[in-house]
Amino acid sequence: MAKKCDIGVTGLAVMGANLARNIARHGFSVAVHNRHQDKTKSLIDNFGKEGEFTACDDLKELVAALERPRAIVVMVKAGEAVDAVIEELLHLLDTDDIIIDAGNSLFTDTDRRFEALKQKGIRYLGMGVSGGEEGALNGPSIMPGGNRTAYERVEKILTSIAAQVDDEPCCTFIGTGGAGHFVKMVHNGIEYADMQLIAEAYDILRSVYSLDAGEIGDIFEEWNKGDLGSYLIEITATVLRQKDGKSGGALVDAITDEAEQKGTGRWTARNALDLGVPLTGITEAVFARVLSAQRKLRTEASAVLIAPDVKTRKAEPADVAAIGQALYASKIVAYAQGFEQLDAASKEYKWELKLDEVAKIWRGGCIIRAKLLDRIREAYGDGKPVKSLLLESFFSEAVNKAVPAWRLVVADAVANGIPIPAFSSSLSYFDGLRRERGPANLVQGLRDLFGAHTYRRLDDGDTVHHTEWGKAAE
């Protein structure tokens, strides 16, 4: 009898194929399947020598090739495709077999599947995987959630193929139900904010200081050597320096200014509203992508709406440093808001997320890996409760130091008509958070006048009041 495989992978587009190759490279036997058999053949023909693969023509053959309890990674498009694969597998699997959804599924879908499969005796993992195609092949950040015993069955495989930082795998069990996919969703939300902030810094450097793409790339390379050091800052320099084979200029200048999205940013923003978390930076980043997609409308508006005369000037080192400080402070706000959402979700859904572990596994492999994650891990160390990262000494000191430059950069961009929704909303969040008393007292007065929604007073605690507005005070 042929030796059974350690794990199976169905769905061999780039991510699925690279994940299968990564597993095989680490000495585990992998049964592979794709509904279009040419992809299976291509994987075996091109990379079959990298490890022990078994090609399967259909799901029945895939299941038969696996060691019990069987574990199958599903890497297909989120939504109906995942449900379709699960439905087909249900007729082939036995009690205690494991299905692992490694795509970008909405966490509520994962919760639903987790509960439904539990009733049928099938163990389910919703597993966030970050790092793109390169990470999938060479070491991603892995965020599995769902059935803990299922994780224990595949833990050795997952921790082996994950990115490694300081000899620690960027993989840990997140929590029950949809916890893994939730953490991946928030990761992607932070990614949205981070990229929007980078784009705004690039826009200021280009529009106010008339720097070309290569010169801005040099600035990002320098920034990557300091506090801003991160994967996204690093690859920004790479993108800006890429030449266009057709025009000979910078390739970025030839790319249409329409940013696409797959939905995870919208999911993050919607959930923040449900949880009551002020996720301003991430939400503005989502809206910025939506506005970028309205290219035809923007073209029409550019001929009608008035633009200020941009006061271009030479980029002095102090100007570049100020933009870097504003970028760093805004980046801290994005991470602080994301971790506040994780904390709120942990309490709401009773997941008991270990946020220091989340920070740990985001230090390598994933798209938002950055130097400051070490500090975030320290802040949440040993389960320490954190009201906001901005109240932790390292982050409060860093942001306070950047505030003067941050304000100047935002004011200068506004004066020159450069849209900076992520920079400005992050600064407004900071200002809203640092004020002991804001203007919401007026909002409450208005609500009470038109809707009798009541209000509380500063001088008598939690007593509820209502006023007949416009009448003489008693």
C-alpha positions as CSV (number, residue, x, y, z in Angstrom):
1,M,0.0,0.0,0.0
2,A,1.3,3.4,-1.0
3,K,2.3,5.7,1.8
4,K,-0.4,8.3,2.7
5,C,0.3,12.0,2.5
6,D,0.7,14.3,5.5
7,I,-1.7,17.0,4.2
8,G,-3.7,17.9,1.1
9,V,-4.1,21.2,-0.8
10,T,-7.0,21.9,-3.2
11,G,-6.9,25.1,-5.2
12,L,-3.6,25.6,-7.0
13,A,-3.6,29.2,-8.2
14,V,-0.5,31.1,-7.2
15,M,-1.1,31.2,-3.5
16,G,-2.3,27.6,-3.2
17,A,0.5,26.2,-5.4
18,N,3.2,28.2,-3.5
19,L,1.8,27.0,-0.1
20,A,1.9,23.4,-1.3
21,R,5.5,23.9,-2.5
22,N,6.5,25.4,0.8
23,I,5.0,22.4,2.7
24,A,6.8,19.9,0.4
25,R,10.1,21.8,0.7
26,H,10.0,21.3,4.5
27,G,9.8,17.6,4.1
28,F,6.1,16.9,4.4
29,S,4.3,14.9,1.7
30,V,1.5,16.8,0.0
31,A,-1.5,15.6,-2.1
32,V,-2.5,18.3,-4.5
33,H,-5.7,18.9,-6.5
34,N,-7.2,21.6,-8.7
35,R,-10.5,21.4,-10.5
36,H,-8.7,22.4,-13.7
37,Q,-6.2,19.5,-14.0
38,D,-3.7,21.6,-16.1
39,K,-2.7,23.5,-12.9
40,T,-2.0,20.3,-11.1
41,K,0.1,19.1,-14.0
42,S,1.9,22.4,-14.2
43,L,2.8,22.2,-10.5
44,I,4.2,18.7,-10.8
45,D,6.0,19.3,-14.1
46,N,7.7,22.5,-12.9
47,F,8.3,21.9,-9.2
48,G,7.7,18.2,-8.6
49,K,11.4,17.7,-7.6
50,E,11.1,20.2,-4.7
51,G,9.5,17.5,-2.5
52,E,7.0,14.7,-2.2
53,F,3.8,15.4,-4.2
54,T,0.9,13.2,-5.1
55,A,-1.2,14.6,-8.0
56,C,-5.0,13.9,-7.7
57,D,-7.6,14.3,-10.4
58,D,-10.5,14.9,-8.1
59,L,-11.4,15.4,-4.5
60,K,-12.3,11.8,-3.9
61,E,-8.7,10.9,-5.0
62,L,-7.3,13.6,-2.8
63,V,-9.1,12.4,0.3
64,A,-8.0,8.8,-0.4
65,A,-4.4,9.9,-0.6
66,L,-4.3,11.4,2.9
67,E,-3.2,10.0,6.3
68,R,-6.0,9.9,8.9
69,P,-7.2,12.1,10.4
70,R,-7.1,13.8,7.1
71,A,-6.2,17.5,6.8
72,I,-7.1,19.4,3.7
73,V,-6.1,23.0,2.9
74,V,-8.7,24.8,0.8
75,M,-7.3,27.7,-1.1
76,V,-10.1,29.0,-3.3
77,K,-11.9,32.3,-3.7
78,A,-13.7,33.5,-0.6
79,G,-17.5,33.1,-0.4
80,E,-19.6,30.6,-2.4
81,A,-16.6,28.7,-3.8
82,V,-15.5,27.8,-0.2
83,D,-19.0,26.5,0.6
84,A,-19.1,24.5,-2.6
85,V,-15.8,22.8,-1.8
86,I,-16.8,22.1,1.8
87,E,-20.1,20.6,0.6
88,E,-18.3,18.3,-1.8
89,L,-15.8,17.2,0.9
90,L,-18.5,16.5,3.4
91,H,-19.5,13.4,1.4
92,L,-16.0,12.1,1.4
93,L,-14.6,12.8,4.9
94,D,-15.0,10.9,8.1
95,T,-15.4,12.1,11.7
96,D,-12.5,14.1,13.1
97,D,-11.1,14.9,9.6
98,I,-10.0,18.5,9.1
99,I,-10.8,21.2,6.6
100,I,-8.6,24.3,6.6
101,D,-9.8,27.4,4.8
102,A,-6.6,29.4,4.0
103,G,-8.3,32.1,1.9
104,N,-9.5,35.6,2.9
105,S,-12.9,34.5,4.2
106,L,-15.1,36.9,6.2
107,F,-14.9,35.8,9.8
108,T,-18.6,35.5,10.2
109,D,-18.7,33.0,7.4
110,T,-15.9,31.1,9.2
111,D,-18.0,31.1,12.4
112,R,-20.9,29.7,10.5
113,R,-18.9,27.0,8.9
114,F,-17.1,26.1,12.1
115,E,-20.4,25.6,13.9
116,A,-22.1,23.7,11.1
117,L,-19.1,21.3,10.6
118,K,-18.8,20.7,14.3
119,Q,-22.4,19.3,14.2
120,K,-21.2,16.9,11.5
121,G,-18.0,15.8,13.4
122,I,-15.6,17.6,11.0
123,R,-13.0,19.9,12.6
124,Y,-12.5,23.3,10.9
125,L,-9.8,25.8,10.8
126,G,-10.2,29.3,9.4
127,M,-6.6,30.3,8.7
128,G,-5.4,33.7,7.7
129,V,-2.2,33.7,5.6
130,S,-0.3,36.9,4.9
131,G,2.7,37.6,2.8
132,G,1.4,37.3,-0.8
133,E,2.8,34.8,-3.2
134,E,6.4,35.2,-2.0
135,G,5.4,34.7,1.6
136,A,3.3,31.6,0.8
137,L,6.4,30.1,-0.8
138,N,9.2,31.3,1.5
139,G,7.4,31.8,4.9
140,P,4.2,33.6,5.6
141,S,2.6,34.8,8.8
142,I,-0.1,32.3,9.6
143,M,-3.2,33.0,11.8
144,P,-5.2,29.8,12.4
145,G,-8.4,29.8,14.4
146,G,-11.2,27.4,14.9
147,N,-10.8,23.9,16.4
148,R,-7.7,23.7,18.7
149,T,-7.3,19.9,18.3
150,A,-7.3,20.4,14.5
151,Y,-4.5,22.9,14.9
152,E,-2.5,20.5,17.0
153,R,-2.8,17.9,14.2
154,V,-1.2,20.3,11.7
155,E,0.9,22.5,14.1
156,K,4.2,21.0,13.1
157,I,3.6,21.6,9.5
158,L,2.4,25.2,9.9
159,T,5.1,26.3,12.3
160,S,7.7,24.8,10.0
161,I,6.5,26.6,6.9
162,A,5.8,30.0,8.6
163,A,8.3,32.9,8.6
164,Q,10.8,32.7,11.5
165,V,11.9,35.7,13.5
166,D,14.4,35.3,16.4
167,D,13.9,31.5,16.0
168,E,10.2,31.9,16.7
169,P,7.6,30.9,14.0
170,C,5.2,33.6,12.9
171,C,2.3,31.2,13.6
172,T,0.2,30.6,16.7
173,F,-3.3,29.4,17.4
174,I,-5.5,32.5,17.5
175,G,-8.8,31.4,19.1
176,T,-12.0,29.6,18.4
177,G,-14.5,30.0,15.6
178,G,-13.6,32.9,13.2
179,A,-10.8,34.4,15.3
180,G,-8.1,33.6,12.8
181,H,-9.8,35.2,9.9
182,F,-10.8,38.2,12.1
183,V,-7.2,38.8,13.0
184,K,-6.2,38.5,9.3
185,M,-9.0,40.9,8.4
186,V,-7.7,43.6,10.8
187,H,-4.2,42.9,9.5
188,N,-5.5,43.8,6.0
189,G,-7.2,46.9,7.4
190,I,-4.0,48.2,8.9
191,E,-2.4,47.4,5.5
192,Y,-4.9,49.6,3.8
193,A,-4.1,52.5,6.1
194,D,-0.4,52.0,5.8
195,M,-0.4,52.0,2.0
196,Q,-2.7,55.1,1.9
197,L,-0.3,56.9,4.2
198,I,2.7,56.0,2.0
199,A,0.8,57.2,-1.0
200,E,0.0,60.5,0.6
201,A,3.7,61.0,1.6
202,Y,4.6,60.3,-2.0
203,D,2.0,62.7,-3.3
204,I,3.3,65.6,-1.1
205,L,6.9,64.9,-2.1
206,R,5.9,64.8,-5.8
207,S,3.4,67.7,-5.8
208,V,4.9,70.2,-3.4
209,Y,8.6,69.5,-3.9
210,S,8.5,68.4,-7.6
211,L,10.6,65.3,-6.8
212,D,10.6,62.5,-9.4
213,A,9.9,58.9,-8.6
214,G,13.5,57.8,-8.3
215,E,14.3,60.6,-5.9
216,I,11.3,59.8,-3.7
217,G,12.4,56.1,-3.9
218,D,15.8,57.2,-2.4
219,I,13.9,59.0,0.5
220,F,11.9,55.8,1.2
221,E,15.1,53.8,1.2
222,E,16.6,56.1,3.9
223,W,13.3,56.0,5.9
224,N,13.5,52.3,5.9
225,K,16.8,52.4,7.8
226,G,15.2,54.1,10.8
227,D,12.0,54.0,12.9
228,L,9.8,53.6,9.7
229,G,11.6,50.4,8.8
230,S,9.0,48.0,7.4
231,Y,8.2,45.8,4.5
232,L,5.9,48.3,2.8
233,I,8.4,51.2,3.1
234,E,11.0,48.9,1.6
235,I,9.0,47.8,-1.4
236,T,7.8,51.4,-2.0
237,A,11.4,52.3,-2.8
238,T,11.5,49.3,-5.2
239,V,8.3,50.3,-7.0
240,L,9.3,53.9,-7.3
241,R,12.7,53.0,-8.9
242,Q,11.2,50.6,-11.4
243,K,11.8,51.8,-15.0
244,D,9.1,51.4,-17.7
245,G,10.4,49.4,-20.7
246,K,8.0,51.2,-23.0
247,S,8.5,54.9,-22.1
248,G,11.9,54.7,-20.4
249,G,10.5,56.7,-17.4
250,A,9.3,55.5,-14.1
251,L,6.8,52.7,-14.3
252,V,4.7,54.2,-11.5
253,D,4.1,57.3,-13.6
254,A,2.5,55.1,-16.3
255,I,0.1,53.3,-13.9
256,T,-3.6,54.3,-13.8
257,D,-4.4,56.0,-10.5
258,E,-7.2,53.6,-9.6
259,A,-6.6,51.4,-6.5
260,E,-8.6,48.2,-6.5
261,Q,-9.7,46.3,-3.4
262,K,-11.0,42.8,-2.5
263,G,-13.2,43.7,0.4
264,T,-11.2,43.1,3.6
265,G,-10.8,46.8,4.3
266,R,-14.5,47.4,4.0
267,W,-15.1,44.4,6.3
268,T,-12.7,45.9,8.9
269,A,-14.4,49.3,8.8
270,R,-17.9,47.8,9.1
271,N,-17.0,45.7,12.0
272,A,-15.4,48.7,13.8
273,L,-18.7,50.5,13.6
274,D,-20.4,47.4,15.0
275,L,-17.9,47.3,17.9
276,G,-17.9,51.1,18.5
277,V,-14.2,51.4,17.7
278,P,-13.1,54.8,16.1
279,L,-11.2,53.2,13.2
280,T,-10.6,56.5,11.4
281,G,-7.4,55.9,9.5
282,I,-8.3,52.6,8.1
283,T,-11.8,53.8,7.1
284,E,-10.5,56.8,5.3
285,A,-8.1,54.6,3.5
286,V,-11.0,52.5,2.3
287,F,-12.9,55.6,1.1
288,A,-9.8,56.9,-0.6
289,R,-9.7,53.7,-2.7
290,V,-13.4,54.1,-3.5
291,L,-12.8,57.7,-4.7
292,S,-9.8,56.7,-6.7
293,A,-12.0,54.2,-8.6
294,Q,-14.3,57.1,-9.7
295,R,-11.7,58.2,-12.3
296,K,-14.2,59.5,-14.9
297,L,-16.0,61.6,-12.3
298,R,-12.7,63.0,-11.1
299,T,-11.7,63.9,-14.6
300,E,-14.9,65.8,-15.0
301,A,-14.5,67.5,-11.6
302,S,-11.0,68.6,-12.4
303,A,-12.4,70.9,-15.2
304,V,-15.0,72.5,-12.9
305,L,-13.8,72.6,-9.3
306,I,-11.2,75.2,-8.3
307,A,-7.7,74.0,-7.4
308,P,-5.2,76.2,-5.5
309,D,-1.9,77.2,-7.0
310,V,0.6,74.7,-5.5
311,K,3.5,76.6,-4.1
312,T,6.3,74.2,-5.2
313,R,9.7,74.6,-3.5
314,K,13.0,72.8,-3.1
315,A,12.9,69.8,-0.7
316,E,15.2,70.7,2.2
317,P,16.3,67.9,4.6
318,A,14.0,69.4,7.3
319,D,11.0,69.2,5.0
320,V,11.7,65.5,4.2
321,A,12.3,64.7,7.9
322,A,8.9,66.4,8.8
323,I,7.0,64.2,6.3
324,G,8.8,61.1,7.7
325,Q,7.7,62.1,11.2
326,A,4.1,62.7,10.1
327,L,4.1,59.3,8.4
328,Y,5.5,57.6,11.5
329,A,3.0,59.2,13.8
330,S,0.1,58.3,11.5
331,K,1.4,54.8,11.2
332,I,1.4,54.4,15.0
333,V,-2.2,55.6,15.0
334,A,-3.2,53.0,12.4
335,Y,-1.7,50.2,14.5
336,A,-3.2,51.6,17.7
337,Q,-6.7,51.6,16.2
338,G,-6.3,48.1,14.7
339,F,-5.2,46.7,18.0
340,E,-8.0,48.5,19.8
341,Q,-10.4,46.7,17.4
342,L,-8.8,43.4,18.1
343,D,-9.1,44.0,21.9
344,A,-12.8,45.0,21.5
345,A,-13.5,42.0,19.3
346,S,-11.8,39.6,21.8
347,K,-14.2,40.8,24.5
348,E,-17.3,40.9,22.4
349,Y,-16.8,37.4,20.8
350,K,-15.1,35.9,23.9
351,W,-12.0,34.9,22.0
352,E,-9.4,35.8,24.6
353,L,-6.9,37.0,22.0
354,K,-3.3,37.2,23.1
355,L,-2.4,40.5,21.4
356,D,1.3,40.1,22.2
357,E,1.2,36.8,20.2
358,V,-0.6,38.6,17.4
359,A,2.2,41.3,17.3
360,K,4.8,38.5,17.4
361,I,3.5,36.6,14.4
362,W,3.2,39.8,12.4
363,R,6.9,40.6,12.8
364,G,7.8,38.4,9.8
365,G,6.2,37.1,6.6
366,C,3.2,39.4,6.5
367,I,2.7,42.6,4.6
368,I,2.6,44.9,7.6
369,R,5.7,43.6,9.3
370,A,7.5,46.5,10.8
371,K,10.0,47.4,13.5
372,L,7.4,48.9,15.8
373,L,5.7,45.5,16.2
374,D,8.5,44.6,18.6
375,R,7.3,47.5,20.8
376,I,3.7,46.5,20.4
377,R,4.5,43.0,21.6
378,E,6.3,44.5,24.6
379,A,3.3,46.7,25.4
380,Y,0.9,43.7,25.5
381,G,3.4,41.3,27.1
382,D,2.1,38.8,29.6
383,G,-1.5,39.6,28.9
384,K,-1.1,43.2,30.1
385,P,-4.3,45.2,29.6
386,V,-3.7,48.2,27.2
387,K,-6.4,50.9,26.9
388,S,-4.7,52.4,23.9
389,L,-1.2,52.0,22.5
390,L,-1.0,55.8,22.4
391,L,-1.1,55.8,26.2
392,E,2.0,53.5,26.4
393,S,5.2,55.4,27.0
394,F,7.1,54.4,23.9
395,F,4.2,55.4,21.6
396,S,3.1,58.5,23.4
397,E,6.6,59.9,23.4
398,A,7.1,59.1,19.7
399,V,3.8,60.7,18.7
400,N,4.3,63.7,21.0
401,K,7.7,64.3,19.5
402,A,6.3,64.1,15.9
403,V,3.3,66.4,16.5
404,P,4.8,69.8,15.5
405,A,6.0,68.3,12.2
406,W,2.8,66.4,11.7
407,R,0.7,69.6,12.0
408,L,3.0,71.5,9.6
409,V,2.8,68.7,7.0
410,V,-1.0,68.5,7.2
411,A,-1.5,72.3,7.1
412,D,0.9,72.6,4.1
413,A,-0.9,69.8,2.2
414,V,-4.3,71.4,2.9
415,A,-3.1,74.8,1.8
416,N,-1.8,73.3,-1.5
417,G,-5.0,71.3,-2.2
418,I,-3.4,67.9,-1.7
419,P,-5.9,65.3,-0.3
420,I,-4.5,63.6,2.8
421,P,-7.4,61.8,4.3
422,A,-5.3,59.3,6.2
423,F,-2.7,61.9,7.5
424,S,-5.4,64.4,8.6
425,S,-7.8,61.9,10.1
426,S,-5.0,60.3,12.1
427,L,-4.1,63.7,13.4
428,S,-7.7,64.5,14.2
429,Y,-8.0,61.2,16.1
430,F,-4.9,62.1,18.1
431,D,-6.4,65.5,18.9
432,G,-9.8,64.0,19.8
433,L,-8.2,61.5,22.1
434,R,-5.9,63.9,23.9
435,R,-8.7,66.4,24.8
436,E,-10.3,65.8,28.2
437,R,-13.4,67.8,27.0
438,G,-14.7,68.0,23.5
439,P,-17.8,69.5,21.8
440,A,-20.0,66.4,22.1
441,N,-21.9,68.3,24.9
442,L,-23.5,70.4,22.2
443,V,-24.4,67.3,20.2
444,Q,-26.2,65.9,23.2
445,G,-28.1,69.1,23.7
446,L,-29.2,69.1,20.0
447,R,-30.3,65.4,20.3
448,D,-32.3,66.2,23.4
449,L,-34.0,69.1,21.8
450,F,-35.2,67.4,18.6
451,G,-35.6,63.9,19.9
452,A,-35.8,64.0,23.7
453,H,-32.8,61.7,23.9
454,T,-31.8,63.1,27.3
455,Y,-28.3,63.9,28.5
456,R,-26.1,63.7,31.7
457,R,-24.6,66.6,33.6
458,L,-21.0,67.0,34.8
459,D,-22.2,67.9,38.3
460,D,-24.4,65.0,39.3
461,G,-23.0,61.8,37.9
462,D,-25.2,59.4,36.0
463,T,-28.5,61.1,36.5
464,V,-30.4,61.4,33.2
465,H,-31.9,64.8,32.3
466,H,-34.3,66.2,29.7
467,T,-34.9,69.9,29.1
468,E,-37.8,71.7,27.4
469,W,-35.5,73.8,25.3
470,G,-36.4,77.4,24.7
471,K,-38.5,77.6,27.8
472,A,-37.4,79.6,30.8
473,A,-35.2,77.7,33.2
474,E,-36.7,76.7,36.5
